Amino acid sequence: MAKEKKETQIHLRISERDAALMRERAQAAGLGLSAYVRRCALAGGAPAPVADARELRPIYAELRRCGNNANQIARALNAYGIGGAPAADVARAVAQLERAAQAVADAMEAARP
């Protein structure tokens, strides 16, 4: 489907403070000012911020490592019973999961407009 041409302009009178706030929010959402205003007006609210893939890659890698560790621990528990996984391995996996969860929470907080 071809993009619709945007030929019509609408002019608004707003304060410099409001203009600055709109620019900040557009930037935080990863959009240009026109796209931000268009989405806000047509969607009935502010658009969700766009996540930066470069920021999410290390978080994704950390979560994958944690998942691998959890799978290894589950395999050991299934094979050898509750005593089969050393406590240090369990503690390390839990700590990695907690770090990954905190990294995701931090990224979500940073993405808020």
C-alpha positions as a Python dict, from the first residue, in 0.01 Angstrom:
ca = {
    (1, 'M'): (0, 0, 0),
    (2, 'A'): (142, 340, -101),
    (3, 'K'): (196, 609, 159),
    (4, 'E'): (-67, 880, 161),
    (5, 'K'): (73, 1220, 63),
    (6, 'K'): (73, 1474, 342),
    (7, 'E'): (1, 1800, 161),
    (8, 'T'): (-230, 1983, 401),
    (9, 'Q'): (-84, 2193, 680),
    (10, 'I'): (-251, 2292, 1005),
    (11, 'H'): (-109, 2586, 1198),
    (12, 'L'): (-135, 2607, 1576),
    (13, 'R'): (-64, 2883, 1822),
    (14, 'I'): (102, 2745, 2133),
    (15, 'S'): (337, 2880, 2396),
    (16, 'E'): (711, 2830, 2362),
    (17, 'R'): (699, 2614, 2676),
    (18, 'D'): (435, 2386, 2522),
    (19, 'A'): (632, 2369, 2197),
    (20, 'A'): (946, 2267, 2386),
    (21, 'L'): (752, 2003, 2578),
    (22, 'M'): (603, 1865, 2257),
    (23, 'R'): (950, 1846, 2097),
    (24, 'E'): (1086, 1663, 2402),
    (25, 'R'): (801, 1414, 2402),
    (26, 'A'): (831, 1355, 2028),
    (27, 'Q'): (1204, 1288, 2066),
    (28, 'A'): (1141, 1054, 2362),
    (29, 'A'): (890, 863, 2148),
    (30, 'G'): (1142, 836, 1864),
    (31, 'L'): (927, 1045, 1630),
    (32, 'G'): (945, 1373, 1449),
    (33, 'L'): (723, 1651, 1581),
    (34, 'S'): (470, 1622, 1298),
    (35, 'A'): (440, 1244, 1335),
    (36, 'Y'): (408, 1276, 1712),
    (37, 'V'): (131, 1538, 1694),
    (38, 'R'): (-48, 1341, 1420),
    (39, 'R'): (-42, 1020, 1626),
    (40, 'C'): (-152, 1196, 1943),
    (41, 'A'): (-442, 1364, 1767),
    (42, 'L'): (-557, 1064, 1564),
    (43, 'A'): (-501, 792, 1823),
    (44, 'G'): (-655, 986, 2109),
    (45, 'G'): (-342, 985, 2322),
    (46, 'A'): (34, 992, 2321),
    (47, 'P'): (197, 714, 2117),
    (48, 'A'): (399, 450, 2296),
    (49, 'P'): (771, 524, 2293),
    (50, 'V'): (978, 345, 2033),
    (51, 'A'): (1249, 127, 2186),
    (52, 'D'): (1599, 165, 2049),
    (53, 'A'): (1717, -177, 1927),
    (54, 'R'): (2078, -92, 2016),
    (55, 'E'): (1975, -54, 2379),
    (56, 'L'): (1766, -371, 2379),
    (57, 'R'): (2029, -603, 2224),
    (58, 'P'): (2242, -641, 2539),
    (59, 'I'): (1929, -691, 2749),
    (60, 'Y'): (1807, -959, 2511),
    (61, 'A'): (2147, -1133, 2522),
    (62, 'E'): (2145, -1125, 2902),
    (63, 'L'): (1797, -1276, 2914),
    (64, 'R'): (1903, -1552, 2675),
    (65, 'R'): (2203, -1635, 2898),
    (66, 'C'): (1976, -1646, 3200),
    (67, 'G'): (1735, -1873, 3019),
    (68, 'N'): (2021, -2107, 2926),
    (69, 'N'): (2133, -2120, 3289),
    (70, 'A'): (1779, -2190, 3408),
    (71, 'N'): (1748, -2472, 3153),
    (72, 'Q'): (2076, -2626, 3268),
    (73, 'I'): (1963, -2614, 3630),
    (74, 'A'): (1626, -2766, 3543),
    (75, 'R'): (1802, -3043, 3350),
    (76, 'A'): (2030, -3117, 3648),
    (77, 'L'): (1736, -3119, 3890),
    (78, 'N'): (1542, -3357, 3664),
    (79, 'A'): (1841, -3587, 3621),
    (80, 'Y'): (1985, -3590, 3973),
    (81, 'G'): (1711, -3468, 4203),
    (82, 'I'): (1714, -3165, 4429),
    (83, 'G'): (2072, -3226, 4542),
    (84, 'G'): (2201, -3237, 4184),
    (85, 'A'): (2245, -2863, 4133),
    (86, 'P'): (2509, -2692, 4345),
    (87, 'A'): (2372, -2404, 4551),
    (88, 'A'): (2629, -2167, 4397),
    (89, 'D'): (2494, -2240, 4046),
    (90, 'V'): (2139, -2174, 4158),
    (91, 'A'): (2240, -1850, 4331),
    (92, 'R'): (2433, -1736, 4022),
    (93, 'A'): (2137, -1806, 3792),
    (94, 'V'): (1897, -1622, 4022),
    (95, 'A'): (2134, -1324, 4042),
    (96, 'Q'): (2159, -1311, 3661),
    (97, 'L'): (1782, -1323, 3627),
    (98, 'E'): (1748, -1040, 3880),
    (99, 'R'): (2005, -828, 3690),
    (100, 'A'): (1828, -891, 3360),
    (101, 'A'): (1489, -804, 3509),
    (102, 'Q'): (1633, -482, 3652),
    (103, 'A'): (1788, -392, 3315),
    (104, 'V'): (1451, -437, 3145),
    (105, 'A'): (1281, -226, 3413),
    (106, 'D'): (1546, 47, 3373),
    (107, 'A'): (1504, 48, 2994),
    (108, 'M'): (1127, 75, 3028),
    (109, 'E'): (1160, 364, 3274),
    (110, 'A'): (1406, 544, 3045),
    (111, 'A'): (1168, 505, 2749),
    (112, 'R'): (883, 686, 2925),
    (113, 'P'): (806, 1025, 2775),
}
